[in-house]
Amino acid sequence: MAFESAGAGELFLLGRLLFGGVLAFMGLNHFQNAGQMTPYAEAKGLPAPAASVYGSGGLLLVSGILVILGAYPVIAAGALATFLIASAITMHDFWAVPDDQMQDEMTQFLKNIALAGGALSLLAVAGTAWPYSVGLSLF
């Protein structure tokens, strides 16, 4: 896939800035609010809930920045897609919560699935040269 049409490279960069920026912000939020997120992770049955909050925050922060920079796109997009699908299923299981929590969990589930779709879309073009990127890649 080439970014040959007028403005395609710029739109792709804008998409990366928006997508990666939101994910990086979500990662920072994990660090800033770990005290509030850890009991939630514990209630969901995650082993080492505090480490899980910090680890997922690190993954979101680093992968979001890599997407923005266009660095290691296969690793960043693949890690994001895997994490977002796994966390949607394990953390936002709206089908298994009381009725008063169902809507909030469904919203979070759908957000993660939508973001995973974006990560998969980036993964699909990860093997091509990304315009306005630093050009670092393992593949």
Secondary structure, DSSP 4 states (H G I P E B T S, - for coil): ----STTHHHHHHHHHHHHHHHHHHHHHHHHHTHHHHHHHHHHTT-SSHHHHHHHHHHHHHHHHHHHHHT-SHHHHHHHHHHHHHHHHHHH--GGGS-HHHHHHHHHHHHHHHHHHHHHHHHHHTTTSPPTTS------
